[in-house]
Amino acid sequence: MKRFAPVIGAVVLALAVTTVVVHATQVLFRSPRQLGVESALVVQGRVTSVQSYWNPSRTKILTETRVAVDETFKGTRAGVVTVMQLGGVVDNVRMTVHGALQWHEGEEVVLFLEPFDPGRYQVSGFTQGKFNVERDPRTGDAYVRALAQRDVELVGAPGAETGAIVKPRKMRVAAFIADALGRGDGR
C-alpha cells in the first residue's frame, strides 16, 4: 500500500489542479433585431417590485418582477407588466439558475418580452432581452447598453469562436429601438 501512496497523491494533486468548475448556462445568441422580431412585447419602464415565492407544489422558487411601463414599442399597451423568472430566495432557501437576471427596484429598463403564462411574461433570449437605461445627468437623454452576461455562454455570439470580447456600444434608446424593430434610424 505504501508504494501506491505517492501515485495516488500525484493523481489527486493533478485532478485538483486541472479541475475547473464552470457554472454557465448556454443560450443561443440573439441580436437586438432578432429579439425585436421574436418578442411579443417591447417596453421601457421602471422596476417597482421584486418578489420571490414558492410555486404551489413547493418544488420551485419563482421571482416575479413588476415593471411600471412608460412606453410600449411593440405589443399591447399595459400600465404594468409582470416578468417571471425561475430562481430566487424564500425563507432562507436559495434556488440558483446560473445566468439569471438580477432585478433592482427603481432601475429603468428596456425589455423584450415573450409570454410566460396568461398576463405574465419572461425576458426574451433568456437574459438577453433586458437592457438597463442610463440617463445623461445633464440632458436626461436615455441610453442603453447590453448587460454583461454573467454565467451565460452565448452560443453563436460575435467573436465567440475566437474568444474576442465584443464590447456593447451605448446607444440612444430611440435609435436602439428603431434598429431592433426595423423602423429606420430613430434619430
ChimeraX attribute file (.defattr): number of C-alpha atoms within 10 A of each C-alpha:
attribute: neighborCount
match mode: 1-to-1
recipient: residues
	/A:1	5
	/A:2	6
	/A:3	7
	/A:4	9
	/A:5	10
	/A:6	11
	/A:7	11
	/A:8	11
	/A:9	11
	/A:10	12
	/A:11	12
	/A:12	11
	/A:13	12
	/A:14	11
	/A:15	11
	/A:16	10
	/A:17	9
	/A:18	8
	/A:19	9
	/A:20	8
	/A:21	6
	/A:22	7
	/A:23	13
	/A:24	14
	/A:25	16
	/A:26	14
	/A:27	17
	/A:28	13
	/A:29	18
	/A:30	19
	/A:31	14
	/A:32	19
	/A:33	16
	/A:34	14
	/A:35	23
	/A:36	25
	/A:37	15
	/A:38	15
	/A:39	22
	/A:40	16
	/A:41	23
	/A:42	26
	/A:43	25
	/A:44	21
	/A:45	23
	/A:46	21
	/A:47	21
	/A:48	17
	/A:49	15
	/A:50	18
	/A:51	14
	/A:52	19
	/A:53	16
	/A:54	16
	/A:55	10
	/A:56	8
	/A:57	6
	/A:58	8
	/A:59	8
	/A:60	13
	/A:61	21
	/A:62	19
	/A:63	19
	/A:64	22
	/A:65	22
	/A:66	21
	/A:67	26
	/A:68	19
	/A:69	22
	/A:70	15
	/A:71	14
	/A:72	17
	/A:73	18
	/A:74	17
	/A:75	12
	/A:76	10
	/A:77	15
	/A:78	14
	/A:79	11
	/A:80	16
	/A:81	20
	/A:82	17
	/A:83	21
	/A:84	21
	/A:85	20
	/A:86	16
	/A:87	21
	/A:88	23
	/A:89	16
	/A:90	15
	/A:91	8
	/A:92	7
	/A:93	9
	/A:94	12
	/A:95	14
	/A:96	12
	/A:97	15
	/A:98	14
	/A:99	18
	/A:100	18
	/A:101	17
	/A:102	8
	/A:103	17
	/A:104	12
	/A:105	13
	/A:106	13
	/A:107	14
	/A:108	23
	/A:109	21
	/A:110	25
	/A:111	28
	/A:112	29
	/A:113	27
	/A:114	20
	/A:115	16
	/A:116	14
	/A:117	9
	/A:118	6
	/A:119	9
	/A:120	16
	/A:121	21
	/A:122	23
	/A:123	23
	/A:124	23
	/A:125	22
	/A:126	20
	/A:127	22
	/A:128	24
	/A:129	24
	/A:130	20
	/A:131	20
	/A:132	19
	/A:133	23
	/A:134	19
	/A:135	14
	/A:136	10
	/A:137	8
	/A:138	6
	/A:139	7
	/A:140	9
	/A:141	13
	/A:142	16
	/A:143	20
	/A:144	24
	/A:145	19
	/A:146	17
	/A:147	14
	/A:148	12
	/A:149	13
	/A:150	14
	/A:151	15
	/A:152	19
	/A:153	17
	/A:154	18
	/A:155	14
	/A:156	12
	/A:157	16
	/A:158	14
	/A:159	10
	/A:160	14
	/A:161	9
	/A:162	7
	/A:163	9
	/A:164	9
	/A:165	10
	/A:166	10
	/A:167	9
	/A:168	11
	/A:169	9
	/A:170	13
	/A:171	16
	/A:172	17
	/A:173	21
	/A:174	17
	/A:175	17
	/A:176	20
	/A:177	24
	/A:178	17
	/A:179	16
	/A:180	19
	/A:181	19
	/A:182	13
	/A:183	10
	/A:184	11
	/A:185	11
	/A:186	13
	/A:187	9
